[in-house]
């Protein structure tokens, strides 16, 4: 089983260790499992909203700006 987590929110604060406080967070969890009978991969996606979240810097892999539409 493999789990991928993706967080999107508004950055409120951070420090030199990349600890962050995010508000209005949407967490998307994607889980991939293998069906033992058919060896087929089953992908499940779940989302949840979190009003305020503290993230330890040692768990941060990537920080990026939001995509902007060129309209």
VOGU-655186 format. One record per residue: residue number from 1; residue in three letters; x, y, z of N, C-alpha, C, CB in turn. Coordinates in steps of 0.2 Angstrom, whole numbers, padded with zeros to 4 digits. Glycine has a CB too. Layout:
<rs>
   k   r   n.u   n.v   n.w  ca.u  ca.v  ca.w   c.u   c.v   c.w  cb.u  cb.v  cb.w
 NUM ALA     X     Y     Z     X     Y     Z     X     Y     Z     X     Y     Z
...
</rs>
This chain:
<rs>
   k   r   n.u   n.v   n.w  ca.u  ca.v  ca.w   c.u   c.v   c.w  cb.u  cb.v  cb.w
   1 UNK  0004 -0006  0000  0000  0000  0000  0004  0006  0000 -0005  0000  0006
   2 UNK  0003  0011 -0004  0006  0017 -0004  0001  0023 -0003  0010  0018 -0011
   3 UNK  0004  0028  0000 -0001  0034  0002  0003  0040  0000 -0003  0034  0009
   4 UNK  0000  0044 -0004  0002  0051 -0006 -0002  0056 -0003  0003  0052 -0013
   5 UNK  0001  0061  0001 -0003  0067  0004 -0001  0073  0000 -0002  0067  0011
   6 UNK -0006  0077 -0001 -0005  0084 -0004 -0009  0089 -0001 -0007  0084 -0012
   7 UNK -0005  0094  0002 -0009  0099  0006 -0009  0106  0002 -0005  0100  0013
   8 UNK -0014  0109  0002 -0015  0116 -0002 -0018  0120  0004 -0019  0115 -0008
   9 UNK -0015  0126  0005 -0018  0131  0009 -0014  0138  0009 -0017  0128  0017
  10 UNK -0016  0142  0013 -0013  0149  0014 -0007  0149  0019 -0018  0154  0015
  11 UNK -0001  0151  0017  0004  0151  0021  0004  0157  0026  0011  0151  0017
  12 UNK  0003  0156  0032  0003  0161  0037  0010  0163  0040 -0002  0159  0043
  13 UNK  0014  0157  0041  0020  0159  0045  0025  0153  0043  0019  0159  0052
  14 UNK  0032  0154  0043  0037  0149  0043  0043  0151  0046  0038  0147  0035
  15 UNK  0048  0146  0048  0054  0148  0051  0060  0145  0047  0054  0146  0058
  16 UNK  0066  0146  0050  0072  0144  0046  0072  0136  0045  0078  0146  0050
  17 UNK  0068  0132  0049  0068  0125  0049  0063  0123  0044  0067  0122  0055
  18 UNK  0059  0127  0041  0053  0126  0036  0047  0123  0040  0056  0122  0031
  19 UNK  0047  0124  0046  0041  0123  0050  0036  0128  0047  0041  0124  0058
  20 UNK  0030  0126  0046  0025  0131  0043  0018  0130  0047  0024  0129  0036
  21 UNK  0014  0136  0046  0008  0136  0049  0003  0138  0042  0006  0141  0054
  22 UNK -0001  0134  0041 -0006  0135  0035 -0013  0136  0037 -0005  0129  0030
  23 UNK -0017  0140  0034 -0024  0140  0035 -0028  0138  0029 -0026  0148  0038
  24 UNK -0034  0137  0030 -0039  0135  0025 -0036  0129  0021 -0040  0141  0020
  25 UNK -0034  0124  0024 -0030  0119  0021 -0035  0113  0018 -0025  0115  0026
  26 UNK -0033  0111  0012 -0037  0105  0009 -0032  0100  0008 -0040  0107  0002
  27 UNK -0033  0094  0012 -0028  0089  0011 -0031  0083  0007 -0027  0086  0018
  28 UNK -0027  0081  0002 -0029  0076 -0003 -0025  0070 -0002 -0029  0079 -0010
  29 UNK -0028  0065  0000 -0025  0058  0001 -0026  0053 -0004 -0027  0055  0008
  30 UNK -0021  0051 -0008 -0022  0046 -0013 -0019  0040 -0011 -0019  0048 -0020
  31 UNK -0023  0034 -0010 -0020  0028 -0008 -0020  0023 -0014 -0024  0025 -0002
  32 UNK -0015  0019 -0015 -0015  0014 -0020 -0014  0007 -0017 -0009  0015 -0025
  33 UNK -0019  0003 -0018 -0018 -0004 -0015 -0019 -0009 -0021 -0024 -0005 -0010
  34 UNK -0016 -0015 -0020 -0016 -0020 -0025 -0021 -0025 -0023 -0009 -0023 -0026
  35 UNK -0026 -0027 -0027 -0031 -0032 -0026 -0028 -0039 -0026 -0037 -0032 -0031
  36 UNK -0028 -0043 -0021 -0024 -0049 -0020 -0027 -0054 -0025 -0024 -0052 -0014
  37 UNK -0034 -0054 -0027 -0037 -0059 -0031 -0035 -0057 -0039 -0044 -0059 -0031
  38 UNK -0035 -0051 -0041 -0034 -0050 -0048 -0028 -0046 -0049 -0040 -0045 -0051
  39 UNK -0024 -0044 -0044 -0018 -0040 -0045 -0019 -0034 -0048 -0012 -0045 -0048
  40 UNK -0025 -0031 -0048 -0026 -0025 -0051 -0025 -0019 -0045 -0034 -0025 -0053
  41 UNK -0023 -0014 -0048 -0022 -0008 -0043 -0028 -0004 -0042 -0016 -0003 -0046
  42 UNK -0030 -0003 -0036 -0036  0001 -0034 -0033  0008 -0031 -0040 -0003 -0029
  43 UNK -0035  0013 -0034 -0033  0020 -0032 -0039  0023 -0029 -0031  0024 -0038
  44 UNK -0038  0025 -0022 -0044  0029 -0019 -0041  0036 -0017 -0046  0025 -0012
  45 UNK -0046  0041 -0018 -0044  0048 -0016 -0049  0051 -0011 -0044  0052 -0023
  46 UNK -0046  0054 -0006 -0050  0056 -0001 -0048  0064  0001 -0050  0052  0006
  47 UNK -0053  0068  0002 -0051  0075  0004 -0054  0077  0010 -0053  0080 -0002
  48 UNK -0050  0081  0014 -0053  0084  0020 -0051  0091  0021 -0052  0080  0026
  49 UNK -0055  0095  0024 -0053  0102  0025 -0051  0103  0032 -0059  0107  0024
  50 UNK -0045  0107  0033 -0043  0108  0040 -0042  0116  0041 -0036  0105  0041
  51 UNK -0045  0119  0046 -0045  0126  0047 -0038  0129  0048 -0049  0128  0052
  52 UNK -0034  0126  0052 -0027  0128  0054 -0022  0122  0055 -0027  0133  0060
  53 UNK -0016  0122  0052 -0012  0116  0052 -0005  0118  0053 -0013  0112  0046
  54 UNK -0001  0115  0058  0006  0116  0059  0009  0110  0056  0008  0116  0066
  55 UNK  0014  0112  0052  0018  0106  0048  0025  0107  0050  0017  0107  0040
  56 UNK  0028  0101  0052  0035  0101  0054  0039  0101  0048  0037  0095  0058
  57 UNK  0045  0105  0048  0049  0106  0042  0052  0100  0040  0054  0111  0044
  58 UNK  0054  0095  0044  0057  0089  0041  0053  0085  0037  0060  0085  0047
  59 UNK  0046  0086  0037  0042  0082  0033  0040  0086  0026  0035  0081  0037
  60 UNK  0043  0092  0025  0041  0096  0019  0046  0094  0014  0042  0103  0021
  61 UNK  0043  0092  0008  0046  0090  0002  0047  0096 -0003  0044  0084 -0001
  62 UNK  0041  0099 -0004  0041  0104 -0009  0036  0110 -0007  0038  0101 -0016
  63 UNK  0038  0116 -0008  0033  0122 -0007  0033  0125 -0014  0036  0126 -0001
  64 UNK  0027  0127 -0016  0027  0131 -0022  0021  0136 -0022  0025  0126 -0028
  65 UNK  0021  0140 -0027  0016  0145 -0027  0010  0143 -0031  0019  0152 -0031
  66 UNK  0004  0145 -0030 -0001  0143 -0034 -0001  0144 -0041 -0008  0146 -0031
  67 UNK -0004  0140 -0045 -0004  0141 -0053 -0009  0147 -0054 -0007  0134 -0056
  68 UNK -0006  0151 -0058 -0010  0157 -0060 -0013  0156 -0068 -0006  0163 -0060
  69 UNK -0019  0157 -0069 -0022  0157 -0076 -0020  0164 -0079 -0029  0156 -0076
  70 UNK -0017  0163 -0085 -0015  0169 -0089 -0021  0173 -0092 -0010  0168 -0094
  71 UNK -0026  0174 -0089 -0032  0177 -0092 -0032  0185 -0092 -0039  0175 -0089
</rs>
